[in-house]
Amino acid sequence: MLDVIFREYDIRGIYGQELNRSSAKAIGFCLGLKMLEKKCKNVSVGYDARCSADELFSYLVSGLNKAGIKVYNLGLIPTPLGYFSLYEGMKFDANIMITGSHNPKEYNGFKITIHKESFFGKELKEFSKEVYKHLDDEIEENLEVENYDILSLYIEFMKEQFKNLKGFDYEFIIDCGNGAAGVVIEPLIKALNLKARILFSKPDGQFPNHAPDPTEEKNLRAAQELLKQNSQIKFAFAFDGDADRMVALTRNHIFCGDELCYLFAKDIPNPRILAEVKSSQNLFDAVEKFGTIFMGKTGHSNIKKMMKEKRIDLAAEVSGHIFFKHRYFGYDDGIYAFLRALELIFKGYDLEDSIRALPQLYTTPELKIPAEEEQKFILVEKFKNAVKNGQLNGVKELCEIDGVRIKFEEGWALLRASNTSAYLITRFEARSEKEAQKIKTQVLELFEKIRAGI
């Protein structure tokens, strides 16, 4: 079934299976028609370091050309440069990034933006029906494109935006993870004359040094080792495969996306902040003292939509997606977020001390519970109804924005269905590990009881 590659936020799957020559050509053709229908004259296309990128590019472009839309080739770039191609006086109406993001090397897919709006959710699901109709079409190879150097424009933009950092005498580490970040980081560091030790900058779809997901601590070991070996270096930054996410770390601490959001928010006058449902209560409580903060759904497409509705300055996901509208364009860009973090250090902020000064809460890592695609949303709904019917003790408040976030006297619990994979996600936070485990135990006991009854 082709359905599996049409996710909530993008199109993604294992290359060579549902995502293959016929489906990629059909997707290109149907996307071209959809973009023309939406009054697009052209589309920019870029790709990350995946080994399947060249083949997928040729299939996608063949489909786009059959539809009759003008195609510009951005080359191997991080996803944020694809978004960037739609802004800052650019001539493009739409963008497609061929990327597997942080997923294992056998994955690839498409992130689609039309007139600066993410193409996702129900519209993407409806679109999948059109693709089905054209899977058997004979779409000939047609690689007619016009090359466009977005990389130089992006670096010049960042060089101007962060000219205050030029020559900053501060040594730090950057782990590009053999992803697409490397094509930007090396020339950018040179342009700003910064003192960076750059790890794994060469794009390589085999990801020979570690997987392209910096939220897994095992993938940060190379940076952590360098921090331990050299006491003069205090900070490191790491990117995922397509560099729309950034993780920052010191010798003693790995900063989650919600912590970075708090630090960035402190440097924005009267900020309007958006945080996803997995975020720590600390973020909401702290920002309320100097700004306005909203809770929203997980997912970059959902976040971008709500940012426009609520006139948000800054948004973040725990996983390291940081969205700056303040001084930027409002999309998730790990490289821009890295520069804003470096700017905080330049201004004299002690980032680790600022986090340490917040109330000490214990937050569990995300726990993923395998669940069949057709069952996961049903399970969440049944769990939510059970909570409403009083089957959990001590519930003070229930938030239904994205799954169910339950507030207790001593902390909170979250249960939501992943929009991208076959599992449920839980997270628990409380004033101590003991209290967090207590919440976790009673929530999971109720969940297992509900699952057993289906």
C-alpha positions as a Markdown table, in Angstrom:
| # | Residue | x | y | z |
|---|---|---|---|---|
| 1 | Met | 0.0 | 0.0 | 0.0 |
| 2 | Leu | 1.3 | 3.4 | -1.0 |
| 3 | Asp | -0.5 | 5.1 | 1.9 |
| 4 | Val | 2.4 | 4.4 | 4.3 |
| 5 | Ile | 4.6 | 7.1 | 2.6 |
| 6 | Phe | 2.1 | 9.9 | 2.9 |
| 7 | Arg | 2.6 | 11.1 | 6.5 |
| 8 | Glu | 1.1 | 14.0 | 8.4 |
| 9 | Tyr | 3.9 | 16.5 | 7.5 |
| 10 | Asp | 5.6 | 15.1 | 4.5 |
| 11 | Ile | 6.1 | 12.1 | 2.1 |
| 12 | Arg | 8.6 | 9.6 | 3.5 |
| 13 | Gly | 9.5 | 5.9 | 3.2 |
| 14 | Ile | 12.2 | 3.3 | 2.5 |
| 15 | Tyr | 13.7 | 3.9 | -0.9 |
| 16 | Gly | 13.1 | 1.1 | -3.3 |
| 17 | Gln | 9.9 | -0.1 | -1.6 |
| 18 | Glu | 6.8 | 2.2 | -1.8 |
| 19 | Leu | 9.0 | 5.1 | -2.6 |
| 20 | Asn | 10.4 | 4.1 | -6.0 |
| 21 | Arg | 10.7 | 5.0 | -9.6 |
| 22 | Ser | 7.0 | 4.9 | -10.5 |
| 23 | Ser | 5.7 | 6.5 | -7.3 |
| 24 | Ala | 8.3 | 9.3 | -7.4 |
| 25 | Lys | 7.5 | 10.1 | -11.0 |
| 26 | Ala | 3.8 | 10.1 | -10.3 |
| 27 | Ile | 4.3 | 12.3 | -7.2 |
| 28 | Gly | 6.3 | 14.8 | -9.3 |
| 29 | Phe | 3.7 | 14.9 | -12.0 |
| 30 | Cys | 0.8 | 15.4 | -9.6 |
| 31 | Leu | 2.7 | 18.0 | -7.5 |
| 32 | Gly | 3.5 | 19.9 | -10.7 |
| 33 | Leu | -0.2 | 19.9 | -11.6 |
| 34 | Lys | -1.2 | 20.9 | -8.0 |
| 35 | Met | 1.4 | 23.8 | -8.0 |
| 36 | Leu | 0.1 | 25.0 | -11.4 |
| 37 | Glu | -3.4 | 24.8 | -10.1 |
| 38 | Lys | -2.3 | 27.0 | -7.2 |
| 39 | Lys | -0.8 | 29.6 | -9.6 |
| 40 | Cys | 2.8 | 28.6 | -9.2 |
| 41 | Lys | 5.0 | 29.4 | -12.2 |
| 42 | Asn | 8.0 | 27.5 | -10.9 |
| 43 | Val | 9.5 | 25.2 | -8.2 |
| 44 | Ser | 12.9 | 25.0 | -6.6 |
| 45 | Val | 14.2 | 21.5 | -5.8 |
| 46 | Gly | 17.0 | 20.5 | -3.5 |
| 47 | Tyr | 18.2 | 17.3 | -1.9 |
| 48 | Asp | 20.2 | 16.1 | 1.1 |
| 49 | Ala | 23.1 | 13.7 | 1.3 |
| 50 | Arg | 21.1 | 10.4 | 1.0 |
| 51 | Cys | 22.5 | 7.9 | -1.4 |
| 52 | Ser | 19.1 | 7.7 | -3.2 |
| 53 | Ala | 19.0 | 11.4 | -3.8 |
| 54 | Asp | 20.2 | 11.5 | -7.4 |
| 55 | Glu | 17.7 | 8.8 | -8.5 |
| 56 | Leu | 14.8 | 10.4 | -6.7 |
| 57 | Phe | 15.7 | 13.8 | -8.1 |
| 58 | Ser | 15.7 | 12.5 | -11.6 |
| 59 | Tyr | 12.3 | 10.7 | -11.1 |
| 60 | Leu | 10.7 | 13.7 | -9.4 |
| 61 | Val | 12.0 | 16.2 | -11.9 |
| 62 | Ser | 10.7 | 14.0 | -14.8 |
| 63 | Gly | 7.3 | 14.1 | -13.3 |
| 64 | Leu | 7.4 | 17.9 | -12.7 |
| 65 | Asn | 8.5 | 18.5 | -16.3 |
| 66 | Lys | 5.7 | 16.3 | -17.6 |
| 67 | Ala | 3.3 | 18.5 | -15.7 |
| 68 | Gly | 4.8 | 21.6 | -17.4 |
| 69 | Ile | 6.1 | 23.6 | -14.4 |
| 70 | Lys | 9.6 | 25.3 | -14.6 |
| 71 | Val | 12.1 | 23.5 | -12.4 |
| 72 | Tyr | 15.2 | 25.0 | -10.7 |
| 73 | Asn | 17.9 | 22.8 | -9.2 |
| 74 | Leu | 19.3 | 24.0 | -5.9 |
| 75 | Gly | 21.7 | 21.0 | -5.5 |
| 76 | Leu | 22.8 | 19.3 | -2.3 |
| 77 | Ile | 21.7 | 21.7 | 0.5 |
| 78 | Pro | 20.1 | 21.6 | 4.0 |
| 79 | Thr | 16.3 | 21.8 | 4.0 |
| 80 | Pro | 16.2 | 25.3 | 5.5 |
| 81 | Leu | 17.9 | 26.6 | 2.3 |
| 82 | Gly | 15.0 | 25.2 | 0.3 |
| 83 | Tyr | 12.6 | 27.2 | 2.5 |
| 84 | Phe | 15.0 | 30.2 | 2.2 |
| 85 | Ser | 14.6 | 30.0 | -1.6 |
| 86 | Leu | 10.9 | 31.2 | -1.1 |
| 87 | Tyr | 11.9 | 34.3 | 0.9 |
| 88 | Glu | 14.2 | 37.3 | 0.7 |
| 89 | Gly | 13.1 | 38.6 | -2.7 |
| 90 | Met | 13.4 | 35.2 | -4.4 |
| 91 | Lys | 11.6 | 34.3 | -7.5 |
| 92 | Phe | 10.3 | 30.9 | -6.5 |
| 93 | Asp | 6.7 | 30.0 | -5.8 |
| 94 | Ala | 7.2 | 26.5 | -4.4 |
| 95 | Asn | 9.9 | 24.2 | -3.0 |
| 96 | Ile | 10.4 | 20.5 | -2.7 |
| 97 | Met | 13.2 | 19.1 | -0.6 |
| 98 | Ile | 14.2 | 15.5 | -1.2 |
| 99 | Thr | 15.3 | 14.5 | 2.3 |
| 100 | Gly | 15.2 | 11.6 | 4.8 |
| 101 | Ser | 15.8 | 14.1 | 7.6 |
| 102 | His | 17.0 | 12.3 | 10.8 |
| 103 | Asn | 15.8 | 8.9 | 9.7 |
| 104 | Pro | 18.1 | 5.9 | 9.0 |
| 105 | Lys | 20.0 | 5.9 | 5.7 |
| 106 | Glu | 17.6 | 3.7 | 3.8 |
| 107 | Tyr | 14.8 | 6.4 | 4.1 |
| 108 | Asn | 14.1 | 9.3 | 1.9 |
| 109 | Gly | 11.2 | 11.5 | 1.0 |
| 110 | Phe | 9.8 | 14.9 | 0.1 |
| 111 | Lys | 9.1 | 18.0 | 2.2 |
| 112 | Ile | 6.8 | 20.3 | 0.2 |
| 113 | Thr | 6.1 | 24.0 | 0.5 |
| 114 | Ile | 3.8 | 26.0 | -1.8 |
| 115 | His | 3.6 | 29.8 | -1.6 |
| 116 | Lys | 5.4 | 29.7 | 1.8 |
| 117 | Glu | 2.8 | 27.2 | 3.2 |
| 118 | Ser | 3.5 | 23.7 | 4.2 |
| 119 | Phe | 1.7 | 21.1 | 2.0 |
| 120 | Phe | 0.5 | 18.6 | 4.7 |
| 121 | Gly | -2.2 | 17.0 | 6.7 |
| 122 | Lys | -5.6 | 16.4 | 5.0 |
| 123 | Glu | -4.5 | 18.2 | 1.8 |
| 124 | Leu | -1.5 | 15.8 | 1.5 |
| 125 | Lys | -3.8 | 12.8 | 2.2 |
| 126 | Glu | -6.2 | 13.9 | -0.5 |
| 127 | Phe | -3.3 | 14.4 | -2.8 |
| 128 | Ser | -2.2 | 10.8 | -2.4 |
| 129 | Lys | -5.4 | 9.7 | -4.1 |
| 130 | Glu | -4.4 | 11.6 | -7.2 |
| 131 | Val | -0.9 | 9.9 | -7.2 |
| 132 | Tyr | -2.6 | 6.5 | -7.2 |
| 133 | Lys | -4.3 | 7.3 | -10.5 |
| 134 | His | -1.0 | 8.0 | -12.2 |
| 135 | Leu | 1.2 | 5.2 | -10.9 |
| 136 | Asp | 1.1 | 3.4 | -14.2 |
| 137 | Asp | 1.6 | 6.4 | -16.4 |
| 138 | Glu | 4.5 | 6.3 | -18.8 |
| 139 | Ile | 6.5 | 9.3 | -17.7 |
| 140 | Glu | 9.7 | 9.6 | -19.7 |
| 141 | Glu | 13.0 | 10.8 | -18.3 |
| 142 | Asn | 13.3 | 14.5 | -18.6 |
| 143 | Leu | 15.9 | 16.2 | -16.5 |
| 144 | Glu | 15.6 | 19.7 | -17.9 |
| 145 | Val | 16.3 | 22.1 | -15.0 |
| 146 | Glu | 18.0 | 25.4 | -14.5 |
| 147 | Asn | 20.7 | 25.4 | -11.8 |
| 148 | Tyr | 20.4 | 28.1 | -9.1 |
| 149 | Asp | 23.1 | 29.0 | -6.5 |
| 150 | Ile | 21.0 | 29.4 | -3.3 |
| 151 | Leu | 24.0 | 28.5 | -1.1 |
| 152 | Ser | 26.0 | 31.7 | -1.8 |
| 153 | Leu | 22.9 | 33.8 | -1.2 |
| 154 | Tyr | 22.2 | 32.1 | 2.1 |
| 155 | Ile | 25.8 | 32.5 | 3.3 |
| 156 | Glu | 25.8 | 36.2 | 2.3 |
| 157 | Phe | 22.5 | 36.7 | 4.1 |
| 158 | Met | 23.8 | 35.0 | 7.3 |
| 159 | Lys | 27.1 | 36.9 | 7.1 |
| 160 | Glu | 25.2 | 40.2 | 7.1 |
| 161 | Gln | 22.7 | 39.1 | 9.8 |
| 162 | Phe | 25.5 | 38.0 | 12.1 |
| 163 | Lys | 28.2 | 40.5 | 11.3 |
| 164 | Asn | 28.5 | 41.2 | 15.0 |
| 165 | Leu | 30.0 | 37.7 | 15.4 |
| 166 | Lys | 32.7 | 38.1 | 12.8 |
| 167 | Gly | 36.0 | 37.2 | 14.3 |
| 168 | Phe | 34.4 | 36.1 | 17.7 |
| 169 | Asp | 37.4 | 34.7 | 19.6 |
| 170 | Tyr | 35.5 | 31.7 | 21.1 |
| 171 | Glu | 36.3 | 28.1 | 20.2 |
| 172 | Phe | 33.5 | 25.6 | 19.8 |
| 173 | Ile | 32.7 | 22.3 | 18.1 |
| 174 | Ile | 30.2 | 21.6 | 15.3 |
| 175 | Asp | 29.2 | 18.1 | 14.3 |
| 176 | Cys | 27.7 | 18.0 | 10.8 |
| 177 | Gly | 27.1 | 14.3 | 11.1 |
| 178 | Asn | 28.0 | 13.7 | 7.4 |
| 179 | Gly | 24.6 | 15.3 | 6.6 |
| 180 | Ala | 23.8 | 18.3 | 4.4 |
| 181 | Ala | 24.9 | 20.8 | 7.0 |
| 182 | Gly | 28.5 | 20.5 | 5.9 |
| 183 | Val | 28.0 | 22.3 | 2.6 |
| 184 | Val | 27.0 | 25.4 | 4.5 |
| 185 | Ile | 29.0 | 25.2 | 7.7 |
| 186 | Glu | 32.5 | 25.2 | 6.3 |
| 187 | Pro | 32.0 | 28.3 | 4.0 |
| 188 | Leu | 29.9 | 30.1 | 6.7 |
| 189 | Ile | 32.5 | 29.6 | 9.4 |
| 190 | Lys | 35.1 | 30.9 | 7.0 |
| 191 | Ala | 33.0 | 33.9 | 6.1 |
| 192 | Leu | 32.5 | 34.9 | 9.7 |
| 193 | Asn | 36.0 | 34.0 | 10.7 |
| 194 | Leu | 34.9 | 31.8 | 13.6 |
| 195 | Lys | 36.9 | 29.4 | 15.6 |
| 196 | Ala | 35.1 | 26.1 | 15.1 |
| 197 | Arg | 36.3 | 22.6 | 15.2 |
| 198 | Ile | 34.2 | 21.0 | 12.5 |
| 199 | Leu | 33.4 | 17.2 | 12.7 |
| 200 | Phe | 32.2 | 15.0 | 9.9 |
| 201 | Ser | 31.5 | 17.9 | 7.4 |
| 202 | Lys | 31.7 | 15.8 | 4.2 |
| 203 | Pro | 28.1 | 14.8 | 3.1 |
| 204 | Asp | 27.9 | 11.0 | 3.0 |
| 205 | Gly | 24.6 | 9.1 | 2.8 |
| 206 | Gln | 26.1 | 6.1 | 4.5 |
| 207 | Phe | 26.6 | 8.2 | 7.7 |
| 208 | Pro | 29.8 | 6.4 | 8.5 |
| 209 | Asn | 30.4 | 8.1 | 11.9 |
| 210 | His | 27.0 | 8.0 | 13.5 |
| 211 | Ala | 23.3 | 8.2 | 12.6 |
| 212 | Pro | 22.0 | 11.6 | 11.6 |
| 213 | Asp | 19.8 | 12.1 | 14.7 |
| 214 | Pro | 21.4 | 14.3 | 17.4 |
| 215 | Thr | 18.6 | 13.8 | 19.8 |
| 216 | Glu | 20.0 | 10.3 | 20.5 |
| 217 | Glu | 22.8 | 10.8 | 23.0 |
| 218 | Lys | 24.9 | 8.0 | 21.4 |
| 219 | Asn | 25.2 | 10.2 | 18.3 |
| 220 | Leu | 26.8 | 13.0 | 20.3 |
| 221 | Arg | 29.7 | 11.0 | 21.6 |
| 222 | Ala | 32.4 | 12.4 | 19.3 |
| 223 | Ala | 31.5 | 15.9 | 20.3 |
| 224 | Gln | 31.3 | 14.9 | 24.0 |
| 225 | Glu | 34.7 | 13.3 | 23.8 |
| 226 | Leu | 36.3 | 16.5 | 22.4 |
| 227 | Leu | 34.6 | 18.6 | 25.1 |
| 228 | Lys | 36.1 | 16.3 | 27.8 |
| 229 | Gln | 39.6 | 16.4 | 26.2 |
| 230 | Asn | 39.9 | 20.2 | 25.9 |
| 231 | Ser | 38.8 | 22.3 | 28.9 |
| 232 | Gln | 39.1 | 25.4 | 26.8 |
| 233 | Ile | 36.2 | 24.4 | 24.6 |
| 234 | Lys | 32.9 | 24.9 | 26.4 |
| 235 | Phe | 30.2 | 24.4 | 23.7 |
| 236 | Ala | 29.3 | 22.0 | 20.9 |
| 237 | Phe | 26.5 | 22.1 | 18.3 |
| 238 | Ala | 25.1 | 19.2 | 16.2 |
| 239 | Phe | 22.7 | 18.9 | 13.3 |
| 240 | Asp | 20.4 | 16.3 | 12.0 |
| 241 | Gly | 20.6 | 14.9 | 8.4 |
| 242 | Asp | 19.0 | 17.9 | 6.7 |
| 243 | Ala | 19.9 | 20.6 | 9.3 |
| 244 | Asp | 16.5 | 21.8 | 10.2 |
| 245 | Arg | 17.2 | 20.7 | 13.8 |
| 246 | Met | 20.0 | 21.7 | 16.1 |
| 247 | Val | 21.2 | 20.3 | 19.4 |
| 248 | Ala | 23.5 | 22.3 | 21.7 |
| 249 | Leu | 25.6 | 20.7 | 24.5 |
| 250 | Thr | 28.3 | 21.4 | 27.1 |
| 251 | Arg | 30.5 | 19.0 | 29.0 |
| 252 | Asn | 27.7 | 18.7 | 31.6 |
| 253 | His | 24.4 | 19.3 | 29.8 |
| 254 | Ile | 22.5 | 18.6 | 26.5 |
| 255 | Phe | 20.0 | 21.4 | 25.8 |
| 256 | Cys | 16.6 | 20.2 | 24.7 |
| 257 | Gly | 14.6 | 22.3 | 22.3 |
| 258 | Asp | 12.3 | 23.7 | 25.0 |
| 259 | Glu | 15.4 | 24.8 | 27.0 |
| 260 | Leu | 16.9 | 26.5 | 24.0 |
| 261 | Cys | 13.5 | 28.2 | 23.4 |
| 262 | Tyr | 13.5 | 29.6 | 26.9 |
| 263 | Leu | 17.1 | 31.0 | 26.4 |
| 264 | Phe | 16.2 | 32.5 | 23.1 |
| 265 | Ala | 13.0 | 34.0 | 24.4 |
| 266 | Lys | 14.9 | 35.8 | 27.2 |
| 267 | Asp | 16.7 | 37.8 | 24.5 |
| 268 | Ile | 13.5 | 38.9 | 22.7 |
| 269 | Pro | 11.5 | 41.9 | 23.9 |
| 270 | Asn | 8.0 | 41.1 | 25.0 |
| 271 | Pro | 8.1 | 37.7 | 23.2 |
| 272 | Arg | 5.1 | 35.8 | 21.9 |
| 273 | Ile | 6.2 | 32.1 | 22.2 |
| 274 | Leu | 4.7 | 28.8 | 20.9 |
| 275 | Ala | 5.8 | 25.5 | 22.5 |
| 276 | Glu | 4.6 | 22.0 | 21.6 |
| 277 | Val | 2.8 | 19.7 | 24.0 |
| 278 | Lys | 5.9 | 17.8 | 24.9 |
| 279 | Ser | 7.6 | 20.9 | 26.4 |
| 280 | Ser | 8.6 | 21.2 | 30.0 |
| 281 | Gln | 6.3 | 23.1 | 32.4 |
| 282 | Asn | 9.4 | 25.2 | 33.2 |
| 283 | Leu | 9.2 | 26.8 | 29.8 |
| 284 | Phe | 5.6 | 27.8 | 30.2 |
| 285 | Asp | 6.0 | 29.1 | 33.8 |
| 286 | Ala | 9.2 | 31.0 | 33.1 |
| 287 | Val | 8.1 | 32.7 | 29.8 |
| 288 | Glu | 4.8 | 33.8 | 31.4 |
| 289 | Lys | 6.9 | 36.1 | 33.7 |
| 290 | Phe | 8.2 | 38.2 | 30.8 |
| 291 | Gly | 6.1 | 37.3 | 27.7 |
| 292 | Thr | 3.2 | 35.4 | 26.3 |
| 293 | Ile | 3.3 | 31.7 | 25.6 |
| 294 | Phe | 0.9 | 29.3 | 23.8 |
| 295 | Met | 0.8 | 25.5 | 23.8 |
| 296 | Gly | 0.4 | 23.9 | 20.3 |
| 297 | Lys | 0.6 | 20.6 | 18.4 |
| 298 | Thr | 3.8 | 18.8 | 17.6 |
| 299 | Gly | 5.1 | 19.0 | 14.0 |
| 300 | His | 6.8 | 21.6 | 11.9 |
| 301 | Ser | 3.7 | 22.1 | 9.6 |
| 302 | Asn | 1.3 | 22.5 | 12.5 |
| 303 | Ile | 3.7 | 24.9 | 14.2 |
| 304 | Lys | 4.2 | 27.1 | 11.1 |
| 305 | Lys | 0.4 | 27.4 | 10.7 |
| 306 | Met | -0.2 | 28.4 | 14.3 |
| 307 | Met | 2.8 | 30.9 | 14.2 |
| 308 | Lys | 0.9 | 32.9 | 11.6 |
| 309 | Glu | -2.4 | 32.7 | 13.4 |
| 310 | Lys | -1.0 | 33.8 | 16.8 |
| 311 | Arg | 1.7 | 36.3 | 15.5 |
| 312 | Ile | 4.4 | 34.2 | 17.2 |
| 313 | Asp | 8.0 | 35.4 | 17.5 |
| 314 | Leu | 9.6 | 32.1 | 18.4 |
| 315 | Ala | 8.5 | 28.5 | 18.5 |
| 316 | Ala | 10.2 | 25.2 | 19.3 |
| 317 | Glu | 9.9 | 21.5 | 19.6 |
| 318 | Val | 11.7 | 19.4 | 22.2 |
| 319 | Ser | 13.5 | 17.6 | 19.4 |
| 320 | Gly | 15.4 | 20.7 | 18.3 |
| 321 | His | 13.3 | 22.3 | 15.7 |
| 322 | Ile | 13.5 | 26.0 | 16.4 |
| 323 | Phe | 11.4 | 28.5 | 14.5 |
| 324 | Phe | 12.4 | 32.2 | 14.5 |
| 325 | Lys | 10.0 | 34.8 | 13.2 |
| 326 | His | 11.9 | 37.4 | 15.3 |
| 327 | Arg | 14.6 | 38.7 | 12.8 |
| 328 | Tyr | 14.0 | 35.8 | 10.5 |
| 329 | Phe | 11.3 | 34.1 | 8.3 |
| 330 | Gly | 9.5 | 31.8 | 10.7 |
| 331 | Tyr | 10.6 | 28.3 | 9.6 |
| 332 | Asp | 12.8 | 25.8 | 11.3 |
| 333 | Asp | 16.5 | 26.3 | 10.5 |
| 334 | Gly | 19.1 | 24.5 | 12.6 |
| 335 | Ile | 22.0 | 26.6 | 11.2 |
| 336 | Tyr | 20.2 | 29.9 | 12.0 |
| 337 | Ala | 19.4 | 28.6 | 15.5 |
| 338 | Phe | 23.1 | 27.7 | 16.0 |
| 339 | Leu | 24.1 | 31.3 | 15.1 |
| 340 | Arg | 21.5 | 32.7 | 17.5 |
| 341 | Ala | 22.9 | 30.5 | 20.3 |
| 342 | Leu | 26.4 | 31.6 | 19.5 |
| 343 | Glu | 25.1 | 35.2 | 19.6 |
| 344 | Leu | 23.8 | 34.6 | 23.2 |
| 345 | Ile | 27.2 | 33.5 | 24.2 |
| 346 | Phe | 28.8 | 36.5 | 22.5 |
| 347 | Lys | 26.4 | 38.8 | 24.5 |
| 348 | Gly | 27.6 | 37.2 | 27.7 |
| 349 | Tyr | 24.7 | 34.9 | 28.6 |
| 350 | Asp | 25.7 | 31.8 | 30.7 |
| 351 | Leu | 23.4 | 29.3 | 29.1 |
| 352 | Glu | 24.0 | 26.4 | 31.4 |
| 353 | Asp | 23.6 | 28.6 | 34.5 |
| 354 | Ser | 20.3 | 30.0 | 33.2 |
| 355 | Ile | 18.9 | 26.5 | 32.8 |
| 356 | Arg | 20.3 | 25.5 | 36.2 |
| 357 | Ala | 18.5 | 28.4 | 37.8 |
| 358 | Leu | 15.1 | 27.1 | 36.8 |
| 359 | Pro | 13.1 | 24.9 | 39.2 |
| 360 | Gln | 14.6 | 21.4 | 39.3 |
| 361 | Leu | 12.1 | 19.1 | 37.5 |
| 362 | Tyr | 12.7 | 15.5 | 36.4 |
| 363 | Thr | 11.6 | 14.8 | 32.9 |
| 364 | Thr | 11.6 | 11.3 | 31.4 |
| 365 | Pro | 12.9 | 10.8 | 27.9 |
| 366 | Glu | 10.2 | 10.1 | 25.3 |
| 367 | Leu | 8.9 | 6.5 | 25.6 |
| 368 | Lys | 7.6 | 5.1 | 22.3 |
| 369 | Ile | 5.0 | 2.4 | 22.5 |
| 370 | Pro | 4.6 | 0.4 | 19.2 |
| 371 | Ala | 1.0 | 0.6 | 17.9 |
| 372 | Glu | -0.5 | -0.3 | 14.5 |
| 373 | Glu | -1.2 | 2.7 | 12.3 |
| 374 | Glu | -5.0 | 2.0 | 12.3 |
| 375 | Gln | -5.0 | 1.5 | 16.1 |
| 376 | Lys | -2.9 | 4.3 | 17.5 |
| 377 | Phe | -5.5 | 7.2 | 17.3 |
| 378 | Ile | -8.2 | 4.9 | 18.5 |
| 379 | Leu | -6.1 | 4.0 | 21.5 |
| 380 | Val | -5.5 | 7.7 | 22.4 |
| 381 | Glu | -9.2 | 8.5 | 22.1 |
| 382 | Lys | -10.2 | 5.6 | 24.4 |
| 383 | Phe | -7.5 | 6.6 | 26.9 |
| 384 | Lys | -8.7 | 10.2 | 26.8 |
| 385 | Asn | -12.3 | 9.1 | 27.5 |
| 386 | Ala | -11.1 | 6.9 | 30.4 |
| 387 | Val | -9.4 | 9.9 | 32.0 |
| 388 | Lys | -12.5 | 12.0 | 31.5 |
| 389 | Asn | -14.5 | 9.3 | 33.2 |
| 390 | Gly | -12.3 | 9.4 | 36.3 |
| 391 | Gln | -10.2 | 6.3 | 35.8 |
| 392 | Leu | -7.0 | 8.2 | 36.8 |
| 393 | Asn | -6.5 | 9.6 | 40.3 |
| 394 | Gly | -5.4 | 13.2 | 41.0 |
| 395 | Val | -6.1 | 14.8 | 37.6 |
| 396 | Lys | -6.2 | 18.5 | 37.9 |
| 397 | Glu | -6.4 | 19.5 | 34.2 |
| 398 | Leu | -6.7 | 17.9 | 30.8 |
| 399 | Cys | -5.3 | 19.4 | 27.6 |
| 400 | Glu | -6.5 | 17.9 | 24.3 |
| 401 | Ile | -4.5 | 20.0 | 21.8 |
| 402 | Asp | -2.5 | 17.0 | 20.6 |
| 403 | Gly | -3.3 | 13.7 | 22.2 |
| 404 | Val | -3.8 | 14.2 | 25.9 |
| 405 | Arg | -1.6 | 16.1 | 28.4 |
| 406 | Ile | -2.7 | 15.4 | 31.9 |
| 407 | Lys | -1.8 | 17.8 | 34.7 |
| 408 | Phe | -1.4 | 16.4 | 38.3 |
| 409 | Glu | -0.4 | 18.2 | 41.5 |
| 410 | Glu | 3.1 | 17.0 | 41.2 |
| 411 | Gly | 3.6 | 17.1 | 37.4 |
| 412 | Trp | 2.2 | 16.0 | 34.1 |
| 413 | Ala | 1.9 | 13.1 | 31.6 |
| 414 | Leu | 1.5 | 13.1 | 27.9 |
| 415 | Leu | 0.1 | 10.4 | 25.6 |
| 416 | Arg | -0.2 | 11.2 | 21.9 |
| 417 | Ala | 0.0 | 9.3 | 18.6 |
| 418 | Ser | 3.0 | 9.9 | 16.4 |
| 419 | Asn | 2.0 | 11.4 | 13.1 |
| 420 | Thr | 5.0 | 10.0 | 11.3 |
| 421 | Ser | 5.5 | 6.4 | 12.6 |
| 422 | Ala | 3.6 | 3.4 | 14.0 |
| 423 | Tyr | 3.9 | 4.2 | 17.7 |
| 424 | Leu | 2.5 | 6.3 | 20.6 |
| 425 | Ile | 4.6 | 8.8 | 22.4 |
| 426 | Thr | 4.6 | 9.3 | 26.2 |
| 427 | Arg | 6.5 | 11.7 | 28.4 |
| 428 | Phe | 6.3 | 12.4 | 32.1 |
| 429 | Glu | 7.6 | 15.3 | 34.3 |
| 430 | Ala | 7.5 | 15.9 | 38.0 |
| 431 | Arg | 9.4 | 17.5 | 40.8 |
| 432 | Ser | 11.4 | 14.3 | 41.4 |
| 433 | Glu | 12.2 | 11.1 | 39.7 |
| 434 | Lys | 10.1 | 9.2 | 42.2 |
| 435 | Glu | 7.0 | 11.4 | 41.5 |
| 436 | Ala | 7.6 | 11.1 | 37.7 |
| 437 | Gln | 7.8 | 7.3 | 38.0 |
| 438 | Lys | 4.6 | 7.3 | 40.1 |
| 439 | Ile | 2.7 | 9.2 | 37.3 |
| 440 | Lys | 4.3 | 7.0 | 34.6 |
| 441 | Thr | 3.2 | 3.8 | 36.4 |
| 442 | Gln | -0.4 | 4.8 | 36.8 |
| 443 | Val | -0.8 | 6.2 | 33.3 |
| 444 | Leu | 0.8 | 3.2 | 31.7 |
| 445 | Glu | -1.3 | 0.8 | 33.8 |
| 446 | Leu | -4.5 | 2.5 | 32.6 |
| 447 | Phe | -3.2 | 2.5 | 29.0 |
| 448 | Glu | -2.4 | -1.2 | 29.1 |
| 449 | Lys | -5.8 | -2.0 | 30.5 |
| 450 | Ile | -7.4 | -0.1 | 27.6 |
| 451 | Arg | -5.2 | -1.7 | 25.0 |
| 452 | Ala | -6.0 | -5.2 | 26.4 |
| 453 | Gly | -9.7 | -4.4 | 26.0 |
| 454 | Ile | -9.5 | -3.6 | 22.2 |
